């Protein structure tokens, strides 16, 4: 059923993108855990108090959400050894335009060292994914229900995405000024792994099914940049083959830089304020395997056109429906051009404060804002930390963000000897049931500090 | 305390382990679709059929000697012509009947008038020989040699009379060389041909060759392959059978069936005549047999007592070799030809006699040539205006569902075909498709039962002119079991039945610029 292939092709591109999607990571509770070495990722001025050497162990963080109430379970489920894709429930929850983002941070190793004269040195490596996908409900409907229910309607099914992942090598320096102020700065060398970035100026893919005899009109003005994800689109014959590169984690010629700035201010014995700006000027220039794909055309398929004279004269003595259907693909002929492009990292900003009420209890508040070409979001949270035991600290946070006003965060930090082990989530209920949640946020990892 | 430290390690391990499912990457490589229903709609084919093309095709396939003319007002006129009968003069008028291997003509005397075989009431005065080989045979039973000259005084070539000098020995015989008579002219005023010879003994005595045997003259003429190119003379009143025949005629020689009513048919009978004397055709019998088996006798006011005088080339006017035409037009004003035509005649039975010099003019000099014929040609002229009811045709087409034939029907619930016609013609079409297996047996049909009208006739005005176009949509649903059968077939038998506007009761005009668009779309409901 080649026609179904066509409709599904478009949707699968979106799925392929969404499977890799991201957005700038919100880590409110991590930011408030200033004693954790990994908190320095949110502010280069953060260093665990009274520690000289910090070795960061692998740490994984994920912040993902979909607009509305779409959950993983709404889309996918396991049956035996198979993954079942089911859009029946999800489509009803979709808005006309939908957004999904996915921000993943995997810190492989990091190092912190207290130097003389109040300096702190830090370095680390991380692999990050950042993706935002915007897609119309019509795309899912066309994919799932076919085009027949939408006869006579023009379905705009073009989606947009900014998706990229990269290696990040960081080197930072902080200095403590007196007893109160610490200022830090960090430079990050970025090495792009792969990228898929649609061109917002060319986002049109429309499908119109004529009520007459269901003639199909496809109109495209669609383009995207890709580096090391899609190398070719073959629409020859009746196929829609994507040549998708194997994901690689190696360093490439796709490079760039980003910078973090932060400060921490101690006001008295109990109150600490902090502020940071992350990924400033972050930009990756994609040169390696960088291509620009564009489809621009309009094509109407009226079915096999048999000249009446051929029928009358008997020169056409058969009805063959195979011919010409493959020309349906002609409308999607992507022209590939080698062309470099760039991706901009979303800039993130934190402003926070902590009030130490007792030796065991502290309270705080934090504001986070991120801004990118495709998405901006602000979140605010208040938190309390309770040092239950010397080696165990529990935390709780209530936060509000653009996705939900009822986020309950939890943190567990364990310090067995020089080790720091933690698991943190700005939305703990979702983290425990990520498949049933429209938004997922958690971070876990460890470090050894001396 | 050591136990306490182990506990503090165990806790995060358990927490992290519980997070594992949440972090495990979903593998989409083997993803399958959940069971759901989808429906896809797409076009299959479209075509535009021109009425002009259709008519040309029908006529080219079925009729010979036909042509169709598109008139200035886009009406179309069908001209069909065919030779009904042709009668060469030699079939009726036999002159100098010399069959192959006929015995020599005896010449019993030195001057002998040989009677020519000519029809009654005909007096030949001149004939031109086309071919002929002549040998003069002389038997001399006398004891002396004889010499002399054999001549045919009435036969000359370029003004030179035919002569053959001869010498024959005593008790001997001779055969002359073979003389080619082509180009000789024979003149006669009494339907006879004179042979003459002068024979002398050595002493100068003129003799007549005695019979060598009793009853066997001494001189004879052998003629072979004798034909004439021209005969001239007087044709008196005489009646002779011209032609009697039953011939199949089929204006509608297609496989089309049904009730056709053609408005104002016109049949022109053309008699082409190169006989050079006045001939009157007498229609003894002229009837048509309709497709219903009924006999329809032609009744017309154009015949005068069932006869008509044919125009002819005149000897006086020097029209030798010319052909003259006589046209007899039969239409609704002078005959019952419309009734006959709309009975769709299948046979014509006729008997026509000829009368020469019916007016008994004694001064008529006529002629015949070896190529003179009388031929009857029928021309049918139909303005394509009329009505049809269930005018049907059959056609078998190969069928190839292509990739649709390979669909895994396990995922298909049903299909629905949508047939759309946009018809500018005043003809409605009912259709039935039979899907045939390799043994040409119908395994299914598009419609259950009788054919259905998939194309309604365009509306017509009082004059039978189509005004506007009529769109007809027909939906044909098939469950997967039917579709499975149908898509495996490789031939279809197409039966179409045409009916003009208002159920075939109103005569309509068919215009060359009228056309019909036929389009087919398909919906497939799938279940995954």
Interface residues (C-beta under 8 A of the other chain):
Chain A: X1 X2 X3 X4 X7 X15 X19 X60 X62 X72 X76 X77 X79 X81 X82 X83 X84 X85 X86 X87 X88 X144 X145 X146 X147 X148 X149 X151 X209 X212 X213 X214 X215 X216 X238 X301 X302 X303 X304 X305 X306 X307 X308 X309 X311 X312 X313 X317 X318 X319 X320 X321 X322 X323 X325 X391 X392 X412 X414 X416 X417 X421 X422 X423 X431 X432 X433 X434 X435 X440 X442 X444 X446
Chain B: X5 X8 X9 X11 X12 X15 X16 X18 X19 X21 X22 X23 X26 X27 X28 X30 X31 X32 X33 X34 X36 X37 X38 X39 X40 X41 X42 X43 X44 X45 X46 X47 X48 X49 X50 X53 X54 X57 X397 X398 X399 X400 X401 X402 X403 X404 X407 X411 X418 X420 X492 X515 X519 X520 X521 X522 X523 X524 X525 X526
